[in-house]
Amino acid sequence: MIRSINKVMAPAMRGIRLMVGRGVLALVNDAAKMQTVQVKLLDGEVRDMERFQNYGFTSYPQVGAEVAAVFVGGNRDHGLVLAIDDRRFRLKALQAGEVALYDDQGAVIKLSRTGIVINGGGHAINISGAAQVNVTGGDVIADGISLKTHKHGGVTAGGAQTGIPV
């Protein structure tokens, strides 16, 4: 009796076992409307799959990153990549509740417990396309010089304004 039940259930159990997979990223195609990736899964199994990303966020992961994939109905020909992570570059030592965007070169935007931290990872930080940048309720400090409290020499109080910096 048990042997008969196992025989009937075997295809369903095999499908369930094949529904979720873990693999290593081998290739990225970012040209299509939905990014596609090639993933090395089980021993010798290589699949091309669509990669789902959250709206408003996108990335181009490095080859060698780790992949979590699902296969609709256990059909290995219809795989979808739901997550890609890369332990080689993952930002560590965040506090509970903190969030960060980061890349493999050390650039970070971190929503920390003490404020928003932007680190260009040794590269320039550019703000483009903005007609202006507004700062309200605070101060802008560049190289230790406050925009609100800095003083200019050689100007009489109430006198002529200083010229444009040279």
SULHU-V376890 format. One record per helix or strand of 3 or more residues. SS is the DSSP state (alpha for helix, beta for strand). FROM is the first residue (numbers start at 1). TO is the last residue. Records with the same first field share a line. If there is no record, write none. Layout:
SS->FROM-TO, FROM-TO
//
This chain:
alpha->2-17, 72-74
beta->20-29, 36-40, 46-51, 66-71, 79-85, 99-102, 108-112, 115-119
//
